[in-house]
Amino acid sequence: MAKSKKLELALEQIRTIQRQEILAKDDVVVLQRILKGRQVIAFLPTTKLIVRHSLIQLIPDLISAFQKLLDKGAKADPGCKAKWAIANALYQLEKPNTDLFLSGIRYTQPEPVYGGTIDTAPPLRSLCALGLVQANYPYVLNELADLLADDEHDARAGAARAIGYSQNPAGVPLLRLKVHIGDYEPQVMSECFVALLKLSSDQSPIVLEKLASGSEAEQELAAIALGEARISEAFGAIKRQWQRTRTAELRSHFLLAIATLRTEEAIAFLMSLLERGNPQDAMDALTALEIYRGTTDIWHQTKRKIEIRGEDDLIAKLKR
């Protein structure tokens, strides 16, 4: 049978199985056969079905398929999507395989692009970092330290995220070192801030330091991380940075960070801007307060302030 026909058949079989609430033994056999085949495009929907129906009996087939794809590289799995799908299935099933995740976190897959090559494996490395944490691998911090120095920013961000997920205070020095060294990619710094605050609110001083003296991108990310972690003592520091900066977009992001603190002091400040702030500050405050649309008393207070102020732009935004 031609390759295209085999793929078409596999996808049709998957569509049929997707309509089933309970799988028959024959359905499981079909999924097993797909994993043993070469139609890697069919692996993603196959792994989703395996997770959906908790088909843990197919875990050996997942592991075998992953190893074959590692051996064959980009030719068999362009974009590294099938390997990611398999690793994700094991992660979602909470049936981690340490050897597989170790192979994945160390795997690179250079693929040709115009003018050179691109590594398509960072999402796989990031996912396998989480998998090793889930597996309680005893030397996971060694692997995460290496990944935090990865050439690809997506992988570095994934390393920071996994350190936070580990809930292991031993990861704090790695994150602090990375914050001090810095990273050209804001996403990496953001994940470091979030992970530090997730591991311990005692780490807020280093994030506050970046809020006060970092680049504008670092200031924004530090403020958002502090807000999402609900570090209430950060209110004054974020407010001071809002007062100091003249960059319109950054000012609006600072107000959003203040809103996410969800303290009475923070909400009262935003309400004061609705009441007495200049038109742009009032608009930014309203944008920030929109996270409270589902909170009856706060949103009612917001609407009342705008109605009293009576400016058309604010009223129009309120009604959207």
Buried (B, 14 or more C-beta within 10 A) or exposed (E): EEEEEBBBBBBEBBEEBEEEEEBEEEBBEBBBEBBEBBBBBBBBBBBBBBBEBEBEEBBEBBBEBBBBBBEEBBEBBBBBBBBBBBBBBBBBBEBBBBEBBBBBBEBBBEBEEEEEEEBBBBBBBBBBBBBBBBBEBEEBBEBBBBBBEBEBBBBBBBBBBBBBBBEBEEBBEBBBEBBEEBBEBBBBBBBBBBBBBBBEBEBBEBBBBBBEEBEBBBBBBBBBBBBBBBBBEBBEBBBEBBEEBEEEEBBBBBBBBBBBBBBEEBBEBBBBBBBEBEEEBBBBBBBBBBBBEEBEEBBEBBBEBBEEBEEEEBEEBBEE
